Amino acid sequence: MTTGRARGFTLVEAVLVIVIIGIIGAIVAVFIRAPVQGYVDTAARAAATDEADLALRRMARDLRLALPNSVRVNDEGSAVEFLLTRTGGRYLTMDDDVDKFPVLDFDNETNRSFTAVGGTMRRIEKGDFIVVYNVGGGAADLESDAYQYSSGAKGRNIERVAAVDYASPDNPIVTMDSNPFATQTMPMRSPSDRFQVVTGPVSYACEPLQNGGNELVRYWDYAISPGQNAPPKGKPQRAVIASHVADCSQIFRYGSDATRRSALVILNLALRVGEDSDALVRLVSQVHVDNTP
């Protein structure tokens, strides 16, 4: 009986197969590299756009709640600060001719309590600040600049809430630590008898990182200061709202006469696409703030 000899691949045949497979793989890679890279770039750009858009929306939401005439931007345009309002309402006056409720007294500083009129306000809390007719830094003698709260006798249009009596829910009685409104050189009553409730200052600041990048940070829960500090002094709460910021300069613009007259805060945020890419995503937004005290 004749038996056949088993045969396999020779070394030359194996090498040829490997070479051919390598050539085919290289050809295929040439064709699929561009679509794959395009997908990666598109995904990175979309992620950067979403991050920038979310940051702008967060800042815009806060800025629209800024106390009138409290928005200020540093010289570099890398930081913005404002006093964040919780709510607002109308205070009871002598002209309302209501005897059983206290009025906001602009004549007698010993009267520290007043009645908030109306039931549509958000709840006022102890530790909030009552502000009336905030004109801002251009006010004479700084008496109507809420940022002067910590400057002794200068800030006379703002005071901290000591207690709130909600026995009458629609007309709570607010008691302040003192009554600075009655110590103003010239009483600065609100023409519409309005007041705002401020929770405290808020800052957005762009800061450099040790790796050469930048990040945009939100600060809150710190003391009111006459001068703008970036970052704020003390131990404020902080949260990063955007990373991979390309440039910290001129992110915020509010210093020109045109922007102040139109009450527009311009936000210009550019983020890098990916970790080491020079590609940028830049979003610009204009936020209208209410400067009517």
DOGUKE-880992 format. One line per 3 residues: number of its first residue (from 1); their letters; for each residue x, y, z of C-alpha. Coordinates in Angstrom, 2 decimals, m for minus. Layout:
NUM = A = X/Y/Z; ...
// end
This chain:
1 = MTT = 0.00/0.00/0.00; 1.31/3.42/m0.96; 1.07/6.21/1.64
4 = GRA = 1.12/9.95/0.72; 3.53/12.30/2.42; 1.88/15.11/4.46
7 = RGF = 2.77/18.61/3.21; 2.54/22.03/4.95; 3.49/25.65/4.27
10 = TLV = 7.06/26.37/3.58; 8.81/29.29/5.26; 8.88/31.21/1.99
13 = EAV = 5.13/30.76/1.52; 4.44/31.94/5.09; 6.59/35.02/4.61
16 = LVI = 4.84/35.84/1.35; 1.43/35.56/3.00; 2.52/37.88/5.84
19 = VII = 3.87/40.42/3.33; 0.69/40.34/1.27; m1.52/40.72/4.35
22 = GII = 0.65/43.65/5.47; 0.29/45.35/2.09; m3.48/44.86/2.09
25 = GAI = m3.72/46.16/5.68; m1.70/49.27/4.78; m3.93/49.96/1.79
28 = VAV = m7.08/49.55/3.90; m5.63/51.79/6.64; m5.03/54.58/4.12
31 = FIR = m8.72/54.56/3.21; m10.18/54.29/6.73; m7.73/56.59/8.55
34 = APV = m9.31/59.81/7.34; m12.91/58.86/8.29; m11.83/57.59/11.71
37 = QGY = m9.76/60.72/12.38; m12.67/62.86/11.18; m15.00/61.13/13.63
40 = VDT = m12.54/61.63/16.51; m12.09/65.33/15.65; m15.83/65.85/15.32
43 = AAR = m16.52/64.17/18.66; m13.82/66.28/20.37; m15.14/69.48/18.82
46 = AAA = m18.71/68.61/19.84; m17.59/67.93/23.41; m15.74/71.27/23.57
49 = TDE = m18.74/73.09/22.10; m21.08/71.52/24.64; m18.74/72.45/27.50
52 = ADL = m18.46/76.06/26.31; m22.21/76.34/25.73; m23.01/74.97/29.19
55 = ALR = m20.54/77.39/30.81; m22.02/80.38/28.94; m25.56/79.38/29.89
58 = RMA = m24.58/79.03/33.55; m22.93/82.45/33.61; m25.82/84.07/31.73
61 = RDL = m28.35/82.65/34.17; m26.45/84.08/37.14; m25.81/87.45/35.48
64 = RLA = m29.52/87.94/34.81; m30.03/87.66/38.59; m27.36/90.27/39.37
67 = LPN = m28.27/93.18/41.61; m28.73/96.30/39.44; m25.44/98.18/38.97
70 = SVR = m23.39/95.48/40.73; m21.66/93.87/37.72; m17.94/94.64/37.54
73 = VND = m15.14/93.24/35.36; m11.40/93.45/36.08; m9.00/95.24/33.74
76 = EGS = m7.79/92.03/32.08; m11.32/90.85/31.38; m10.51/87.53/33.06
79 = AVE = m13.01/87.87/35.92; m16.51/89.17/36.53; m18.19/89.77/39.89
82 = FLL = m21.74/90.67/40.89; m24.13/90.49/43.83; m26.60/87.63/43.33
85 = TRT = m30.24/88.33/44.16; m32.54/85.74/45.66; m35.77/87.72/45.27
88 = GGR = m37.18/91.20/45.59; m40.36/93.00/46.49; m41.97/96.19/47.69
91 = YLT = m41.51/97.60/51.18; m44.33/99.18/53.17; m44.14/103.00/53.48
94 = MDD = m45.91/105.68/55.51; m47.91/106.61/52.43; m49.57/103.17/52.49
97 = DVD = m51.30/104.25/55.73; m51.27/100.80/57.35; m50.92/101.11/61.12
100 = KFP = m50.44/97.54/62.29; m47.41/96.76/60.11; m43.95/98.41/60.39
103 = VLD = m42.64/100.49/57.49; m39.10/100.92/56.17; m38.05/104.02/58.07
106 = FDN = m35.70/106.46/56.30; m35.78/108.90/59.24; m35.35/106.91/62.46
109 = ETN = m32.43/104.47/62.54; m33.74/102.71/65.65; m36.56/101.19/63.60
112 = RSF = m34.92/98.09/62.16; m38.01/96.23/60.93; m40.20/96.68/57.87
115 = TAV = m42.98/94.83/56.09; m42.47/93.18/52.70; m45.64/93.66/50.68
118 = GGT = m47.02/90.89/48.47; m46.86/87.11/48.58; m45.10/86.26/45.30
121 = MRR = m41.54/86.58/46.60; m39.22/83.70/47.31; m38.62/83.13/51.01
124 = IEK = m36.23/85.62/52.67; m33.68/83.93/54.94; m31.67/85.08/57.91
127 = GDF = m28.21/86.14/56.69; m29.49/87.56/53.39; m28.96/91.24/52.59
130 = IVV = m31.62/93.89/52.00; m30.63/96.44/49.33; m32.55/99.57/48.35
133 = YNV = m31.80/101.69/45.27; m28.33/100.49/44.41; m26.76/103.07/42.09
136 = GGG = m23.31/101.49/42.14; m19.74/102.76/42.25; m20.58/106.13/40.72
139 = AAD = m22.84/107.10/43.60; m21.97/110.23/45.57; m20.03/109.41/48.76
142 = LES = m20.51/105.71/47.91; m23.60/105.64/50.12; m25.63/103.88/47.42
145 = DAY = m23.00/101.31/46.50; m23.80/97.92/48.02; m20.17/96.83/47.69
148 = QYS = m19.35/99.31/50.48; m21.18/97.15/53.04; m17.94/96.26/54.82
151 = SGA = m16.62/99.84/54.73; m18.18/101.13/57.90; m20.37/104.17/57.39
154 = KGR = m19.89/104.31/53.60; m22.34/101.63/52.56; m25.76/102.85/53.64
157 = NIE = m28.09/101.12/51.21; m27.52/97.52/52.33; m27.96/95.59/55.57
160 = RVA = m28.00/91.98/56.71; m31.24/90.27/57.68; m31.35/89.35/61.38
163 = AVD = m34.76/87.63/61.41; m37.93/87.20/59.36; m41.40/86.82/60.86
166 = YAS = m43.72/84.84/58.58; m46.73/84.99/60.89; m48.44/86.75/58.00
169 = PDN = m47.08/84.73/55.03; m48.11/87.29/52.39; m46.57/90.18/54.34
172 = PIV = m43.47/88.96/56.23; m41.81/91.33/58.66; m38.08/91.63/58.09
175 = TMD = m35.76/92.69/60.92; m32.26/93.91/60.00; m29.09/94.12/62.07
178 = SNP = m29.37/97.92/61.88; m31.08/100.58/59.77; m28.43/102.28/57.61
181 = FAT = m31.11/103.75/55.30; m32.00/106.31/57.97; m28.34/107.45/58.20
184 = QTM = m27.95/108.46/54.55; m26.88/112.05/53.95; m29.67/112.34/51.42
187 = PMR = m32.38/109.66/51.68; m32.19/107.41/48.61; m35.68/105.97/48.56
190 = SPS = m36.67/103.76/45.69; m39.10/105.63/43.40; m41.25/102.50/43.24
193 = DRF = m40.60/101.47/46.88; m38.70/98.38/45.78; m36.02/96.38/47.55
196 = QVV = m33.81/93.46/46.50; m32.68/90.48/48.56; m29.04/89.55/47.96
199 = TGP = m27.50/86.25/49.02; m23.92/87.46/48.50; m21.28/88.06/45.84
202 = VSY = m20.47/85.63/43.03; m17.36/85.64/40.83; m16.36/83.87/37.63
205 = ACE = m12.59/83.91/37.13; m10.22/82.35/34.60; m7.10/80.96/36.27
208 = PLQ = m3.87/79.44/34.89; m2.96/75.84/35.71; 0.46/74.35/36.41
211 = NGG = 0.35/72.34/33.18; 0.10/75.53/31.13; m3.66/75.42/30.57
214 = NEL = m6.46/77.51/32.05; m9.78/76.83/33.72; m12.88/78.88/34.43
217 = VRY = m14.02/78.78/38.07; m17.17/79.94/39.85; m16.68/81.34/43.38
220 = WDY = m19.37/82.03/45.98; m19.90/82.15/49.76; m17.39/84.89/50.55
223 = AIS = m17.52/88.38/52.07; m18.61/91.50/50.17; m15.56/93.65/49.40
226 = PGQ = m15.30/97.24/48.09; m12.57/96.15/45.65; m12.74/93.29/43.18
229 = NAP = m10.40/90.40/43.93; m9.75/87.52/41.53; m9.80/85.02/43.05
232 = PKG = m11.82/86.31/46.02; m10.14/86.51/49.40; m10.92/84.16/52.25
235 = KPQ = m12.11/80.60/51.79; m14.91/80.76/49.23; m16.71/77.82/47.72
238 = RAV = m15.46/77.05/44.20; m16.46/74.91/41.23; m14.77/74.47/37.85
241 = IAS = m17.27/75.08/35.06; m14.90/74.90/32.04; m11.47/73.42/31.48
244 = HVA = m9.07/73.69/28.50; m9.68/77.46/28.30; m7.43/78.80/25.55
247 = DCS = m6.93/82.36/26.80; m7.98/84.17/29.98; m7.86/87.71/28.61
250 = QIF = m11.04/89.51/27.55; m13.45/86.69/28.35; m15.71/89.30/29.99
253 = RYG = m16.36/92.78/28.64; m18.42/95.38/30.42; m16.12/98.35/30.80
256 = SDA = m16.96/100.49/27.78; m19.55/103.25/27.82; m21.46/101.48/25.05
259 = TRR = m21.84/98.20/26.93; m22.82/99.96/30.14; m25.41/102.16/28.43
262 = SAL = m26.95/99.13/26.76; m26.46/97.02/29.94; m24.80/94.23/27.95
265 = VIL = m22.18/91.90/29.38; m20.23/90.28/26.54; m18.94/86.75/27.14
268 = NLA = m16.21/85.47/24.80; m15.09/81.94/25.70; m12.58/79.90/23.66
271 = LRV = m11.79/76.27/24.54; m9.11/74.00/23.11; m10.30/70.90/21.28
274 = GED = m8.63/67.92/22.93; m5.60/67.88/25.18; m2.77/68.87/22.84
277 = SDA = m4.63/70.36/19.88; m4.26/73.91/18.62; m7.84/73.81/17.30
280 = LVR = m10.25/76.09/19.18; m13.96/76.35/19.73; m15.08/79.93/20.43
283 = LVS = m18.57/80.93/21.55; m19.71/84.51/22.09; m22.80/85.56/24.02
286 = QVH = m24.36/88.85/25.09; m26.25/88.98/28.38; m28.61/91.84/29.17
289 = VDN = m28.53/92.84/32.84; m31.11/94.95/34.65; m29.52/98.19/35.85
292 = TP = m32.73/99.87/36.97; m32.43/100.13/40.75
// end
